[in-house]
Amino acid sequence: MSPGSIVSHFEGIAYGLAGAMAGRRSDRVQAVIAARREARTLDRVATVAEAMSRDRQEIGDLRAENALLRDELATMRARAVRAEAMAIRDSRQP
C-alpha cells in the first residue's frame, strides 16, 4: 500500500467518524429542542389550568354573592309588600 493510499484511508475513517459524531450531536440537539418545546407547552397548559381554577373560584364566589343579593332583594320586596298592605289597610280605617 502506498503512503498516499494509507493517508487517504485514514482520512476517510476520520471523515466518517466526524460525520457520525455530527449526526449524534444533531440528534441530541433535536432532542433538546423537542424537550424545550414540550416544557414550554406544559408551562402554557399549567398557566391556563391555573387561570381556569381562579376563574372557577371567582365564579363560585360570584354565585354565592348573587344568592345573598337575591335573598336580600326578596326580603326587601316582602317588606315593601307588607308596608303597602298596611298603608292600604290604614287608609280604609276611619
PDB file as gemmi writes it, atoms N, CA and C in Angstrom:
CRYST1    1.000    1.000    1.000  90.00  90.00  90.00 P 1                      
ATOM      1  N   MET A   1       0.837  -1.163   0.000  1.00  0.00           N  
ATOM      2  CA  MET A   1       0.000   0.000   0.000  1.00  0.00           C  
ATOM      3  C   MET A   1       0.889   1.236   0.000  1.00  0.00           C  
ATOM      4  N   SER A   2       0.523   2.171  -0.798  1.00  0.00           N  
ATOM      5  CA  SER A   2       1.350   3.375  -0.892  1.00  0.00           C  
ATOM      6  C   SER A   2       1.011   4.318   0.252  1.00  0.00           C  
ATOM      7  N   PRO A   3       1.976   5.181   0.599  1.00  0.00           N  
ATOM      8  CA  PRO A   3       1.702   6.125   1.685  1.00  0.00           C  
ATOM      9  C   PRO A   3       0.486   7.002   1.395  1.00  0.00           C  
ATOM     10  N   GLY A   4       0.255   7.381   0.158  1.00  0.00           N  
ATOM     11  CA  GLY A   4      -0.901   8.216  -0.191  1.00  0.00           C  
ATOM     12  C   GLY A   4      -2.213   7.494   0.048  1.00  0.00           C  
ATOM     13  N   SER A   5      -2.231   6.193  -0.261  1.00  0.00           N  
ATOM     14  CA  SER A   5      -3.474   5.451  -0.068  1.00  0.00           C  
ATOM     15  C   SER A   5      -3.742   5.209   1.415  1.00  0.00           C  
ATOM     16  N   ILE A   6      -2.670   5.054   2.211  1.00  0.00           N  
ATOM     17  CA  ILE A   6      -2.840   4.883   3.661  1.00  0.00           C  
ATOM     18  C   ILE A   6      -3.419   6.164   4.259  1.00  0.00           C  
ATOM     19  N   VAL A   7      -2.851   7.311   3.850  1.00  0.00           N  
ATOM     20  CA  VAL A   7      -3.354   8.603   4.342  1.00  0.00           C  
ATOM     21  C   VAL A   7      -4.808   8.784   3.915  1.00  0.00           C  
ATOM     22  N   SER A   8      -5.094   8.447   2.680  1.00  0.00           N  
ATOM     23  CA  SER A   8      -6.451   8.577   2.155  1.00  0.00           C  
ATOM     24  C   SER A   8      -7.414   7.682   2.933  1.00  0.00           C  
ATOM     25  N   HIS A   9      -6.942   6.478   3.271  1.00  0.00           N  
ATOM     26  CA  HIS A   9      -7.762   5.540   4.030  1.00  0.00           C  
ATOM     27  C   HIS A   9      -8.113   6.133   5.398  1.00  0.00           C  
ATOM     28  N   PHE A  10      -7.105   6.651   6.111  1.00  0.00           N  
ATOM     29  CA  PHE A  10      -7.347   7.218   7.438  1.00  0.00           C  
ATOM     30  C   PHE A  10      -8.151   8.513   7.376  1.00  0.00           C  
ATOM     31  N   GLU A  11      -7.975   9.281   6.304  1.00  0.00           N  
ATOM     32  CA  GLU A  11      -8.799  10.479   6.134  1.00  0.00           C  
ATOM     33  C   GLU A  11     -10.266  10.087   5.986  1.00  0.00           C  
ATOM     34  N   GLY A  12     -10.500   9.024   5.235  1.00  0.00           N  
ATOM     35  CA  GLY A  12     -11.876   8.528   5.070  1.00  0.00           C  
ATOM     36  C   GLY A  12     -12.478   8.108   6.394  1.00  0.00           C  
ATOM     37  N   ILE A  13     -11.670   7.415   7.199  1.00  0.00           N  
ATOM     38  CA  ILE A  13     -12.136   6.998   8.526  1.00  0.00           C  
ATOM     39  C   ILE A  13     -12.442   8.227   9.382  1.00  0.00           C  
ATOM     40  N   ALA A  14     -11.531   9.218   9.338  1.00  0.00           N  
ATOM     41  CA  ALA A  14     -11.725  10.432  10.134  1.00  0.00           C  
ATOM     42  C   ALA A  14     -13.002  11.168   9.713  1.00  0.00           C  
ATOM     43  N   TYR A  15     -13.208  11.303   8.398  1.00  0.00           N  
ATOM     44  CA  TYR A  15     -14.423  11.977   7.921  1.00  0.00           C  
ATOM     45  C   TYR A  15     -15.681  11.198   8.319  1.00  0.00           C  
ATOM     46  N   GLY A  16     -15.588   9.887   8.250  1.00  0.00           N  
ATOM     47  CA  GLY A  16     -16.729   9.051   8.642  1.00  0.00           C  
ATOM     48  C   GLY A  16     -17.072   9.218  10.111  1.00  0.00           C  
ATOM     49  N   LEU A  17     -16.022   9.213  10.961  1.00  0.00           N  
ATOM     50  CA  LEU A  17     -16.247   9.407  12.396  1.00  0.00           C  
ATOM     51  C   LEU A  17     -16.804  10.796  12.681  1.00  0.00           C  
ATOM     52  N   ALA A  18     -16.257  11.804  11.998  1.00  0.00           N  
ATOM     53  CA  ALA A  18     -16.742  13.178  12.193  1.00  0.00           C  
ATOM     54  C   ALA A  18     -18.212  13.285  11.793  1.00  0.00           C  
ATOM     55  N   GLY A  19     -18.571  12.655  10.698  1.00  0.00           N  
ATOM     56  CA  GLY A  19     -19.970  12.670  10.259  1.00  0.00           C  
ATOM     57  C   GLY A  19     -20.883  11.972  11.246  1.00  0.00           C  
ATOM     58  N   ALA A  20     -20.425  10.829  11.764  1.00  0.00           N  
ATOM     59  CA  ALA A  20     -21.233  10.087  12.736  1.00  0.00           C  
ATOM     60  C   ALA A  20     -21.416  10.895  14.011  1.00  0.00           C  
ATOM     61  N   MET A  21     -20.332  11.540  14.471  1.00  0.00           N  
ATOM     62  CA  MET A  21     -20.419  12.365  15.676  1.00  0.00           C  
ATOM     63  C   MET A  21     -21.341  13.553  15.450  1.00  0.00           C  
ATOM     64  N   ALA A  22     -21.251  14.157  14.281  1.00  0.00           N  
ATOM     65  CA  ALA A  22     -22.125  15.290  13.964  1.00  0.00           C  
ATOM     66  C   ALA A  22     -23.577  14.836  13.925  1.00  0.00           C  
ATOM     67  N   GLY A  23     -23.817  13.649  13.396  1.00  0.00           N  
ATOM     68  CA  GLY A  23     -25.176  13.110  13.358  1.00  0.00           C  
ATOM     69  C   GLY A  23     -25.722  12.890  14.750  1.00  0.00           C  
ATOM     70  N   ARG A  24     -24.896  12.326  15.644  1.00  0.00           N  
ATOM     71  CA  ARG A  24     -25.320  12.127  17.028  1.00  0.00           C  
ATOM     72  C   ARG A  24     -25.554  13.455  17.718  1.00  0.00           C  
ATOM     73  N   ARG A  25     -24.691  14.418  17.443  1.00  0.00           N  
ATOM     74  CA  ARG A  25     -24.833  15.747  18.023  1.00  0.00           C  
ATOM     75  C   ARG A  25     -26.135  16.373  17.538  1.00  0.00           C  
ATOM     76  N   SER A  26     -26.401  16.205  16.248  1.00  0.00           N  
ATOM     77  CA  SER A  26     -27.634  16.740  15.675  1.00  0.00           C  
ATOM     78  C   SER A  26     -28.851  16.082  16.324  1.00  0.00           C  
ATOM     79  N   ASP A  27     -28.784  14.779  16.555  1.00  0.00           N  
ATOM     80  CA  ASP A  27     -29.889  14.086  17.216  1.00  0.00           C  
ATOM     81  C   ASP A  27     -30.091  14.616  18.632  1.00  0.00           C  
ATOM     82  N   ARG A  28     -28.977  14.848  19.337  1.00  0.00           N  
ATOM     83  CA  ARG A  28     -29.080  15.385  20.697  1.00  0.00           C  
ATOM     84  C   ARG A  28     -29.668  16.785  20.681  1.00  0.00           C  
ATOM     85  N   VAL A  29     -29.222  17.600  19.730  1.00  0.00           N  
ATOM     86  CA  VAL A  29     -29.752  18.961  19.619  1.00  0.00           C  
ATOM     87  C   VAL A  29     -31.247  18.913  19.339  1.00  0.00           C  
ATOM     88  N   GLN A  30     -31.661  18.047  18.442  1.00  0.00           N  
ATOM     89  CA  GLN A  30     -33.088  17.916  18.133  1.00  0.00           C  
ATOM     90  C   GLN A  30     -33.869  17.438  19.360  1.00  0.00           C  
ATOM     91  N   ALA A  31     -33.278  16.531  20.124  1.00  0.00           N  
ATOM     92  CA  ALA A  31     -33.939  16.045  21.337  1.00  0.00           C  
ATOM     93  C   ALA A  31     -34.086  17.169  22.359  1.00  0.00           C  
ATOM     94  N   VAL A  32     -33.042  17.985  22.502  1.00  0.00           N  
ATOM     95  CA  VAL A  32     -33.103  19.120  23.434  1.00  0.00           C  
ATOM     96  C   VAL A  32     -34.161  20.120  22.981  1.00  0.00           C  
ATOM     97  N   ILE A  33     -34.192  20.408  21.692  1.00  0.00           N  
ATOM     98  CA  ILE A  33     -35.192  21.338  21.154  1.00  0.00           C  
ATOM     99  C   ILE A  33     -36.597  20.805  21.418  1.00  0.00           C  
ATOM    100  N   ALA A  34     -36.801  19.514  21.171  1.00  0.00           N  
ATOM    101  CA  ALA A  34     -38.118  18.911  21.399  1.00  0.00           C  
ATOM    102  C   ALA A  34     -38.489  18.962  22.880  1.00  0.00           C  
ATOM    103  N   ALA A  35     -37.519  18.696  23.761  1.00  0.00           N  
ATOM    104  CA  ALA A  35     -37.785  18.738  25.201  1.00  0.00           C  
ATOM    105  C   ALA A  35     -38.146  20.149  25.644  1.00  0.00           C  
ATOM    106  N   ARG A  36     -37.439  21.136  25.126  1.00  0.00           N  
ATOM    107  CA  ARG A  36     -37.748  22.528  25.480  1.00  0.00           C  
ATOM    108  C   ARG A  36     -39.133  22.919  24.981  1.00  0.00           C  
ATOM    109  N   ARG A  37     -39.450  22.501  23.767  1.00  0.00           N  
ATOM    110  CA  ARG A  37     -40.771  22.806  23.199  1.00  0.00           C  
ATOM    111  C   ARG A  37     -41.865  22.167  24.060  1.00  0.00           C  
ATOM    112  N   GLU A  38     -41.629  20.921  24.467  1.00  0.00           N  
ATOM    113  CA  GLU A  38     -42.600  20.224  25.311  1.00  0.00           C  
ATOM    114  C   GLU A  38     -42.738  20.920  26.662  1.00  0.00           C  
ATOM    115  N   ALA A  39     -41.606  21.366  27.230  1.00  0.00           N  
ATOM    116  CA  ALA A  39     -41.650  22.067  28.514  1.00  0.00           C  
ATOM    117  C   ALA A  39     -42.434  23.372  28.393  1.00  0.00           C  
ATOM    118  N   ARG A  40     -42.223  24.112  27.292  1.00  0.00           N  
ATOM    119  CA  ARG A  40     -42.976  25.357  27.091  1.00  0.00           C  
ATOM    120  C   ARG A  40     -44.464  25.061  26.965  1.00  0.00           C  
ATOM    121  N   THR A  41     -44.789  23.988  26.247  1.00  0.00           N  
ATOM    122  CA  THR A  41     -46.194  23.608  26.093  1.00  0.00           C  
ATOM    123  C   THR A  41     -46.795  23.257  27.445  1.00  0.00           C  
ATOM    124  N   LEU A  42     -46.052  22.488  28.248  1.00  0.00           N  
ATOM    125  CA  LEU A  42     -46.548  22.122  29.575  1.00  0.00           C  
ATOM    126  C   LEU A  42     -46.697  23.350  30.461  1.00  0.00           C  
ATOM    127  N   ASP A  43     -45.770  24.303  30.353  1.00  0.00           N  
ATOM    128  CA  ASP A  43     -45.893  25.549  31.109  1.00  0.00           C  
ATOM    129  C   ASP A  43     -47.149  26.301  30.707  1.00  0.00           C  
ATOM    130  N   ARG A  44     -47.416  26.346  29.411  1.00  0.00           N  
ATOM    131  CA  ARG A  44     -48.632  27.033  28.940  1.00  0.00           C  
ATOM    132  C   ARG A  44     -49.877  26.330  29.457  1.00  0.00           C  
ATOM    133  N   VAL A  45     -49.864  25.010  29.411  1.00  0.00           N  
ATOM    134  CA  VAL A  45     -51.013  24.244  29.900  1.00  0.00           C  
ATOM    135  C   VAL A  45     -51.213  24.506  31.388  1.00  0.00           C  
ATOM    136  N   ALA A  46     -50.123  24.515  32.149  1.00  0.00           N  
ATOM    137  CA  ALA A  46     -50.221  24.777  33.585  1.00  0.00           C  
ATOM    138  C   ALA A  46     -50.746  26.183  33.844  1.00  0.00           C  
ATOM    139  N   THR A  47     -50.276  27.153  33.072  1.00  0.00           N  
ATOM    140  CA  THR A  47     -50.738  28.531  33.239  1.00  0.00           C  
ATOM    141  C   THR A  47     -52.231  28.634  32.957  1.00  0.00           C  
ATOM    142  N   VAL A  48     -52.673  27.998  31.894  1.00  0.00           N  
ATOM    143  CA  VAL A  48     -54.102  28.021  31.550  1.00  0.00           C  
ATOM    144  C   VAL A  48     -54.913  27.309  32.630  1.00  0.00           C  
ATOM    145  N   ALA A  49     -54.410  26.191  33.130  1.00  0.00           N  
ATOM    146  CA  ALA A  49     -55.120  25.446  34.175  1.00  0.00           C  
ATOM    147  C   ALA A  49     -55.249  26.285  35.443  1.00  0.00           C  
ATOM    148  N   GLU A  50     -54.187  27.006  35.807  1.00  0.00           N  
ATOM    149  CA  GLU A  50     -54.244  27.879  36.980  1.00  0.00           C  
ATOM    150  C   GLU A  50     -55.266  28.990  36.776  1.00  0.00           C  
ATOM    151  N   ALA A  51     -55.272  29.583  35.599  1.00  0.00           N  
ATOM    152  CA  ALA A  51     -56.231  30.652  35.302  1.00  0.00           C  
ATOM    153  C   ALA A  51     -57.659  30.114  35.348  1.00  0.00           C  
ATOM    154  N   MET A  52     -57.862  28.924  34.810  1.00  0.00           N  
ATOM    155  CA  MET A  52     -59.202  28.330  34.839  1.00  0.00           C  
ATOM    156  C   MET A  52     -59.636  28.046  36.275  1.00  0.00           C  
ATOM    157  N   SER A  53     -58.708  27.604  37.101  1.00  0.00           N  
ATOM    158  CA  SER A  53     -59.017  27.340  38.503  1.00  0.00           C  
ATOM    159  C   SER A  53     -59.414  28.630  39.214  1.00  0.00           C  
ATOM    160  N   ARG A  54     -58.658  29.701  38.961  1.00  0.00           N  
ATOM    161  CA  ARG A  54     -59.007  31.004  39.557  1.00  0.00           C  
ATOM    162  C   ARG A  54     -60.371  31.468  39.060  1.00  0.00           C  
ATOM    163  N   ASP A  55     -60.630  31.276  37.773  1.00  0.00           N  
ATOM    164  CA  ASP A  55     -61.923  31.676  37.208  1.00  0.00           C  
ATOM    165  C   ASP A  55     -63.063  30.889  37.848  1.00  0.00           C  
ATOM    166  N   ARG A  56     -62.859  29.582  38.035  1.00  0.00           N  
ATOM    167  CA  ARG A  56     -63.895  28.765  38.679  1.00  0.00           C  
ATOM    168  C   ARG A  56     -64.162  29.254  40.097  1.00  0.00           C  
ATOM    169  N   GLN A  57     -63.090  29.583  40.812  1.00  0.00           N  
ATOM    170  CA  GLN A  57     -63.241  30.085  42.177  1.00  0.00           C  
ATOM    171  C   GLN A  57     -64.006  31.403  42.168  1.00  0.00           C  
ATOM    172  N   GLU A  58     -63.648  32.290  41.259  1.00  0.00           N  
ATOM    173  CA  GLU A  58     -64.325  33.584  41.162  1.00  0.00           C  
ATOM    174  C   GLU A  58     -65.796  33.398  40.793  1.00  0.00           C  
ATOM    175  N   ILE A  59     -66.080  32.477  39.883  1.00  0.00           N  
ATOM    176  CA  ILE A  59     -67.469  32.199  39.505  1.00  0.00           C  
ATOM    177  C   ILE A  59     -68.243  31.688  40.718  1.00  0.00           C  
ATOM    178  N   GLY A  60     -67.641  30.807  41.491  1.00  0.00           N  
ATOM    179  CA  GLY A  60     -68.291  30.305  42.706  1.00  0.00           C  
ATOM    180  C   GLY A  60     -68.566  31.424  43.694  1.00  0.00           C  
ATOM    181  N   ASP A  61     -67.585  32.314  43.875  1.00  0.00           N  
ATOM    182  CA  ASP A  61     -67.769  33.453  44.778  1.00  0.00           C  
ATOM    183  C   ASP A  61     -68.889  34.364  44.288  1.00  0.00           C  
ATOM    184  N   LEU A  62     -68.922  34.624  42.982  1.00  0.00           N  
ATOM    185  CA  LEU A  62     -69.968  35.482  42.419  1.00  0.00           C  
ATOM    186  C   LEU A  62     -71.347  34.837  42.552  1.00  0.00           C  
ATOM    187  N   ARG A  63     -71.427  33.534  42.389  1.00  0.00           N  
ATOM    188  CA  ARG A  63     -72.713  32.848  42.559  1.00  0.00           C  
ATOM    189  C   ARG A  63     -73.197  32.954  44.002  1.00  0.00           C  
ATOM    190  N   ALA A  64     -72.273  32.799  44.947  1.00  0.00           N  
ATOM    191  CA  ALA A  64     -72.645  32.921  46.358  1.00  0.00           C  
ATOM    192  C   ALA A  64     -73.122  34.341  46.661  1.00  0.00           C  
ATOM    193  N   GLU A  65     -72.399  35.328  46.149  1.00  0.00           N  
ATOM    194  CA  GLU A  65     -72.803  36.722  46.353  1.00  0.00           C  
ATOM    195  C   GLU A  65     -74.158  36.985  45.696  1.00  0.00           C  
ATOM    196  N   ASN A  66     -74.374  36.432  44.512  1.00  0.00           N  
ATOM    197  CA  ASN A  66     -75.644  36.592  43.807  1.00  0.00           C  
ATOM    198  C   ASN A  66     -76.792  35.998  44.626  1.00  0.00           C  
ATOM    199  N   ALA A  67     -76.567  34.841  45.218  1.00  0.00           N  
ATOM    200  CA  ALA A  67     -77.606  34.212  46.039  1.00  0.00           C  
ATOM    201  C   ALA A  67     -77.941  35.087  47.239  1.00  0.00           C  
ATOM    202  N   LEU A  68     -76.923  35.650  47.884  1.00  0.00           N  
ATOM    203  CA  LEU A  68     -77.172  36.544  49.022  1.00  0.00           C  
ATOM    204  C   LEU A  68     -77.951  37.778  48.597  1.00  0.00           C  
ATOM    205  N   LEU A  69     -77.558  38.372  47.474  1.00  0.00           N  
ATOM    206  CA  LEU A  69     -78.264  39.559  46.987  1.00  0.00           C  
ATOM    207  C   LEU A  69     -79.704  39.225  46.601  1.00  0.00           C  
ATOM    208  N   ARG A  70     -79.906  38.061  46.022  1.00  0.00           N  
ATOM    209  CA  ARG A  70     -81.260  37.640  45.653  1.00  0.00           C  
ATOM    210  C   ARG A  70     -82.127  37.486  46.902  1.00  0.00           C  
ATOM    211  N   ASP A  71     -81.557  36.891  47.959  1.00  0.00           N  
ATOM    212  CA  ASP A  71     -82.296  36.745  49.218  1.00  0.00           C  
ATOM    213  C   ASP A  71     -82.603  38.111  49.823  1.00  0.00           C  
ATOM    214  N   GLU A  72     -81.625  39.001  49.786  1.00  0.00           N  
ATOM    215  CA  GLU A  72     -81.822  40.347  50.327  1.00  0.00           C  
ATOM    216  C   GLU A  72     -82.914  41.086  49.555  1.00  0.00           C  
ATOM    217  N   LEU A  73     -82.910  40.960  48.241  1.00  0.00           N  
ATOM    218  CA  LEU A  73     -83.933  41.597  47.412  1.00  0.00           C  
ATOM    219  C   LEU A  73     -85.313  41.024  47.720  1.00  0.00           C  
ATOM    220  N   ALA A  74     -85.400  39.717  47.892  1.00  0.00           N  
ATOM    221  CA  ALA A  74     -86.684  39.094  48.232  1.00  0.00           C  
ATOM    222  C   ALA A  74     -87.189  39.613  49.571  1.00  0.00           C  
ATOM    223  N   THR A  75     -86.294  39.769  50.528  1.00  0.00           N  
ATOM    224  CA  THR A  75     -86.672  40.309  51.836  1.00  0.00           C  
ATOM    225  C   THR A  75     -87.177  41.738  51.698  1.00  0.00           C  
ATOM    226  N   MET A  76     -86.465  42.544  50.910  1.00  0.00           N  
ATOM    227  CA  MET A  76     -86.881  43.941  50.711  1.00  0.00           C  
ATOM    228  C   MET A  76     -88.241  44.014  50.019  1.00  0.00           C  
ATOM    229  N   ARG A  77     -88.467  43.159  49.040  1.00  0.00           N  
ATOM    230  CA  ARG A  77     -89.763  43.147  48.350  1.00  0.00           C  
ATOM    231  C   ARG A  77     -90.881  42.745  49.310  1.00  0.00           C  
ATOM    232  N   ALA A  78     -90.613  41.748  50.133  1.00  0.00           N  
ATOM    233  CA  ALA A  78     -91.621  41.309  51.104  1.00  0.00           C  
ATOM    234  C   ALA A  78     -91.953  42.441  52.070  1.00  0.00           C  
ATOM    235  N   ARG A  79     -90.953  43.160  52.527  1.00  0.00           N  
ATOM    236  CA  ARG A  79     -91.195  44.309  53.414  1.00  0.00           C  
ATOM    237  C   ARG A  79     -92.020  45.378  52.709  1.00  0.00           C  
ATOM    238  N   ALA A  80     -91.690  45.636  51.452  1.00  0.00           N  
ATOM    239  CA  ALA A  80     -92.423  46.655  50.688  1.00  0.00           C  
ATOM    240  C   ALA A  80     -93.879  46.243  50.513  1.00  0.00           C  
ATOM    241  N   VAL A  81     -94.121  44.972  50.224  1.00  0.00           N  
ATOM    242  CA  VAL A  81     -95.497  44.486  50.066  1.00  0.00           C  
ATOM    243  C   VAL A  81     -96.247  44.614  51.382  1.00  0.00           C  
ATOM    244  N   ARG A  82     -95.611  44.238  52.489  1.00  0.00           N  
ATOM    245  CA  ARG A  82     -96.255  44.368  53.805  1.00  0.00           C  
ATOM    246  C   ARG A  82     -96.546  45.824  54.127  1.00  0.00           C  
ATOM    247  N   ALA A  83     -95.584  46.698  53.839  1.00  0.00           N  
ATOM    248  CA  ALA A  83     -95.789  48.128  54.114  1.00  0.00           C  
ATOM    249  C   ALA A  83     -96.938  48.677  53.277  1.00  0.00           C  
ATOM    250  N   GLU A  84     -97.006  48.269  52.021  1.00  0.00           N  
ATOM    251  CA  GLU A  84     -98.094  48.728  51.151  1.00  0.00           C  
ATOM    252  C   GLU A  84     -99.437  48.188  51.644  1.00  0.00           C  
ATOM    253  N   ALA A  85     -99.455  46.928  52.053  1.00  0.00           N  
ATOM    254  CA  ALA A  85    -100.693  46.342  52.577  1.00  0.00           C  
ATOM    255  C   ALA A  85    -101.139  47.069  53.836  1.00  0.00           C  
ATOM    256  N   MET A  86    -100.206  47.395  54.703  1.00  0.00           N  
ATOM    257  CA  MET A  86    -100.549  48.127  55.927  1.00  0.00           C  
ATOM    258  C   MET A  86    -101.044  49.528  55.589  1.00  0.00           C  
ATOM    259  N   ALA A  87    -100.433  50.175  54.606  1.00  0.00           N  
ATOM    260  CA  ALA A  87    -100.872  51.515  54.203  1.00  0.00           C  
ATOM    261  C   ALA A  87    -102.286  51.466  53.645  1.00  0.00           C  
ATOM    262  N   ILE A  88    -102.588  50.459  52.841  1.00  0.00           N  
ATOM    263  CA  ILE A  88    -103.946  50.312  52.295  1.00  0.00           C  
ATOM    264  C   ILE A  88    -104.931  50.054  53.428  1.00  0.00           C  
ATOM    265  N   ARG A  89    -104.579  49.174  54.334  1.00  0.00           N  
ATOM    266  CA  ARG A  89    -105.452  48.866  55.467  1.00  0.00           C  
ATOM    267  C   ARG A  89    -105.702  50.108  56.313  1.00  0.00           C  
ATOM    268  N   ASP A  90    -104.629  50.860  56.588  1.00  0.00           N  
ATOM    269  CA  ASP A  90    -104.772  52.074  57.399  1.00  0.00           C  
ATOM    270  C   ASP A  90    -105.611  53.131  56.687  1.00  0.00           C  
ATOM    271  N   SER A  91    -105.503  53.187  55.362  1.00  0.00           N  
ATOM    272  CA  SER A  91    -106.280  54.199  54.629  1.00  0.00           C  
ATOM    273  C   SER A  91    -107.764  53.856  54.613  1.00  0.00           C  
ATOM    274  N   ARG A  92    -108.139  52.611  54.802  1.00  0.00           N  
ATOM    275  CA  ARG A  92    -109.541  52.202  54.797  1.00  0.00           C  
ATOM    276  C   ARG A  92    -110.181  52.361  56.170  1.00  0.00           C  
ATOM    277  N   GLN A  93    -109.397  52.466  57.179  1.00  0.00           N  
ATOM    278  CA  GLN A  93    -109.955  52.616  58.526  1.00  0.00           C  
ATOM    279  C   GLN A  93    -110.291  54.085  58.770  1.00  0.00           C  
ATOM    280  N   PRO A  94    -111.429  54.300  59.392  1.00  0.00           N  
ATOM    281  CA  PRO A  94    -111.815  55.697  59.658  1.00  0.00           C  
ATOM    282  C   PRO A  94    -111.010  56.346  60.750  1.00  0.00           C  
TER     283      PRO A  94                                                      
END                                                                             
